[in-house]
Amino acid sequence: MAVPKRKTSKQRRNTRRSATYKLSMPGIAECPQCHAKKLTHRICAACGYYNGRQVIETEKPKKEK
């Protein structure tokens, strides 16, 4: 059975393991109703629509003078 000749240092071990812990960007898409940025597979926080249907009621933004 193969046995390591020297102890693997913490730095070498952690460098090897670091490739599996990379973070990825979340999927961000444009809402087809209001064209606001939203996470994919989520209800749009701006208009309340998901998959072409209104799921929740949202307050309409007040127009500034």
QUICORKA-V835670 format. One record per backbone hydrogen bond with DSSP energy under -0.5 kcal/mol. CO is the residue of the C=O (numbers start at 1). NH is the residue of the N-H. E is the energy in kcal/mol with one decimal. If there is no record, write none. Layout:
BEGIN
{{CO & NH & E} {CO & NH & E}}
END
This chain:
BEGIN
{{9 & 13 & -2.3} {10 & 14 & -2.7} {11 & 15 & -2.3} {12 & 16 & -1.8} {13 & 17 & -1.7} {14 & 18 & -1.4} {16 & 19 & -0.6} {17 & 20 & -1.4} {18 & 21 & -1.1} {19 & 22 & -0.6} {26 & 28 & -0.7} {27 & 40 & -2.2} {29 & 38 & -2.8} {31 & 35 & -1.6} {36 & 31 & -2.9} {38 & 29 & -3.1} {39 & 42 & -1.0} {44 & 48 & -1.8} {48 & 55 & -2.7} {48 & 56 & -1.6} {49 & 44 & -2.2} {50 & 53 & -1.5} {53 & 50 & -2.8} {53 & 55 & -0.7}}
END
